[in-house]
Amino acid sequence: MIISVASGKGGTGKTTVATNLAMAVGEGVMLLDCDVEEPNAHLFLKPQIEHRETAYVPVPEIDELKCTYCRKCVDICRFKAIAIAGDTVLTFPELCHGCGGCIAVCPENAITEKGRELGVLEKGARGVVEFAHGKLRIGEAMAPPLINKVRAFTNSHRMTIVDAPPGTSCPVIAAIKHTDFVLMVTEPTPFGLHDLKLAVEAAKILGIRHGLIINRADMGNDDVRHYARAENIPILLEIPFQRSIAEMYARGELLVESTPEWKEAFIELAMKIENLAA
């Protein structure tokens, strides 16, 4: 089973939920931090990193001695990573998504691939919980190719928890697609409700079942609850706005390791998700 933890905006407690859920379930769990632009799950899980590698995306390299300037490579590239100006072929590696379409359509076999560095992949474990994340190279504009490489660590024999980036843009879609359930984390504020609606619509488009966690639940108003009832979205857990919880977060501690009641709550959360996904 693959559970993605998402939110329409940053700062709602998404990583707090993902890490605590992983540690509460424990054995047989893999946590993938797909927020490659700003990964922070490792600050709470504190895994022992056992493997590190540089990640690359293939980009085209043109042999102009073979090229006949037929423009087939230009026509197939939706992202305009190849252009022809007169008798010169221009490539823009930063725009390339590494699909390989240009190579497939080139009749002269004039295109080969070279690697462009995306960032770093790291894999390790905290006890029985496996962990992997990606760190996007500074200056790199495209997160989805690196997110896909993190998602490739998914183990079919383990429950996988995906900590997705915030928002509803391309990196989020890359992280949550092909998952069994999306756990939405929000807060009861006007901003939280606005961005929650966007995230829910994305999950609906992808056809993924979803439920809701309300963090800092005793602040703000009840508009998020009214929306959840109107849309028939189950509220699976409410986390109160408490100083003790904020202090544990600031120290990089997990609720489920400090408070037995919270461990029970997150185990129950996992059971609810399994039932809803089934």
N, C-alpha and C positions, 0 to 999 in steps of 0.2 A: 504494500500500500504506500502511496506517495501523497503526503500532505504538504501543501504549500501554505505558508503564513504570509499574508499580504496586508497592505494598508493603502488607502488613497493618498496619504500624506506621511511625511516623516515625523518622528517623535511620538508616535502613538503607543509604543511599547511592543512593537512587532518582534524585535530580537529577544526581548525579555520573555515573551511567550514561547518563541521557538526553542530557546535554550532550556527553559524550565520544562517544557513538554518532553524534550529529548532525554533529559536527565531523569525525569520522573518515570518514564517508561523503561529506560535503561537498556538492558540486554536486547540485542536484535535491532538497534536503531542506528541510523546514519543521519547526521546533520550536515546539510550542504548550505553554506552561506553564499548565496548568489548575488548579494549586494556588492558586486566587485569594485564599484567606485568608492565605497566606504565600508568595507567589511569590519564588523566589530563583534561577531558572535564568539570569536576566539578569546576576547577579553573576559567573557563570563565562563565559557566552557574550559578554558585553559588547557587545551590539548597538547600532547606531546607530538610535535611534527616529525614524521618519519620519512617523508618523501617530498621533494621540491623539484620543480621543473619549470623551464621557460616555455610559455605557450606562444605558438605562432599561427597566423592565418595565411593561407596561400594567396599570392597576388600575381597577376600576369607579368610576364617579361616577353617583349616582342623581338623577334629576329626580323629586322627590316629587309634583310637580303632575301628572305623567303616571302615576305608580305606583298600581296598584290593590291592592297588597299580596297578590298571588296566591301568593307564596312559591316560585314556580318557580326563581328565582335562588338562593334559600336551599337548595332541595332538590338542585340540581345541583352545588353547591360542596362538594367533599369536604373542603376545608380550613377550612370555617366562616368564610370571609372576609366573608360577608354574613349579617346577622341582622335580624329584624323584631321590634320590641317595640311592641305596640299599633299606632299609626299612624305609627311612626318606623322608617326603614330605617337600620341601622348598617352601616358598612363598616370592615373592618380590613385596611388596605393591606399591613401586614407579613406577613399570612397568605396574601395572594393570590399565586398562581403564574402569573397572566397567561394563562390558557388561553382566555379569551373565551367560555366556556360560558354565563355569565350573560347576555351580550348575545344569544347565539343563541336562548335560550329565552324571552326577555322578550317577551310578546305586545303590550306597549304602547310598545315602543321607548323605554323610560324610562332605559336604561342606556347611557352613553357611556364612553369610556376616557380616562384621563389618565396621564401618565408618572410613575413613581416611580424616583428615582435608585438604581441598583444599585452603580455603581462606575465605574472607568475601564478602557478598552481601549487598549492600545498595540501598535503594529506597527512592525517595522523589519527590520534584517538585519545579519549579521556576515559580510561578504564574500558568498559564494555561498549561505550558509545563511540562509533567511528565519526570522523569529521573531515571535511574538505572545504576549501574556499579558494577564491581567485582574487588577485590584486591587480587591477588594471594599471598598465603603464601610464605614468604621468604624461599628459599630452595626447593620449589615445582618445579618439572621439567615440568609438563604437564598443559598447559593452556586450551586446548580444553574442558575438562569437566566443568571447571568453566565458560568458554564462553557460553557453552550450557545452563547453569543455568541462565546466564544473558539474553540470547535470549528467555528463557521461560517467561520473563516478557512482551513479545510482546502482545500488546492489539489489537485484531482484529477490534476494533471500532475506532482505531486511526491510523494516519500515523506514522509509526515507522522509525526513522533514526538510523542506526547502524554505530557507529564510530569503524571501524575495526582496528586491529593491522597493522603495516606496514609490507611489504614484501609479499611473496607468499607461506609461509610454512603452516603447519597444522592449527595453530591458525587463520590464515586469512581465510582459507577454512571453518572452523567452524563458523566464523562470517558472511561470505557473502552468504553461501549456503541458498537456499530457500528464497532468496530475489527477488524483482521484477525488480530492477535496481541497477547497480553498478556505482557510480560516482567516476571516477578516478581523483585523484589530482596529478599533476606533476609539474615540473619546466623545463624550456627550456635549459637544460644542457645535456652533453653527459651521465652523470650518471642518470639523470632523465629519459632520453629516454630509456636507457638500461633497467632500472627497470620497466618502464612503459610497455615495450613489454612483460615482464614476467607476469605482472599483467593482461594485456589484454588476454594473452593466457589462464590464469587461468579462467577468466570470460567466455571465449569461451568454454572451456571444461565443465564448469558448465551450459552452455546454458543460461547465464544471459545477458540481454541487458545492454549496457554500454555507457557512454558518458564521456567527458573530461573537466576538469578545469585546466587551466594553471595559476599557481601562480608565482609571480615575473616575469610577462609575458614580460616585456620590458628589460630583461637582457638575456644573453646567445645568442642563435641562433634560426633559424627557423626549425631545424630538427624535433622537436616534431610536428609542424604544418604540415610539409610535410608527416610525418608518419601517422598522423591522417587522412589526405586527402586520402592517398594511401589505408588505411584500412577502409575508410568510417566511421570513428568514429567522431561523432559530437562534436565540441568544444562549450560548453554551456556557458562558462564564462571565462574571463581573468581578473586576479587581478594584478595590476601593482606593481612594486617594489618601494614603497614610504616610506619615513621616518615616515610620520604620521601614516601609517598602522602598521609599526613595533613598534612604540611607544605605540599604543593602545594594541597591542598584549602583549608587555612587562608589561603593567599595568593590564593585564587580562580583558580588555574591549572588547566588541563586536562591530563590525563595524555597524551592523544594528541598534544599540541603539544610536550610536554617529552621524551617517550620514544618513539622509533620502534617499539619492540616492542609498546607498548600500542596504537599506531595500527593496527598489523597485527592485533592481537587483536580490536579493535572492528570492523574491516572484516570479519574472519572471522565475528564474531558476527552482523553484518548478513546475511551470506550464509547462515548457519545458519537465521536467522529466516525468510528468504525461502523456503528449501527446506521448512521445517516448515509455513509458512503455505500453501504451494502444495499 
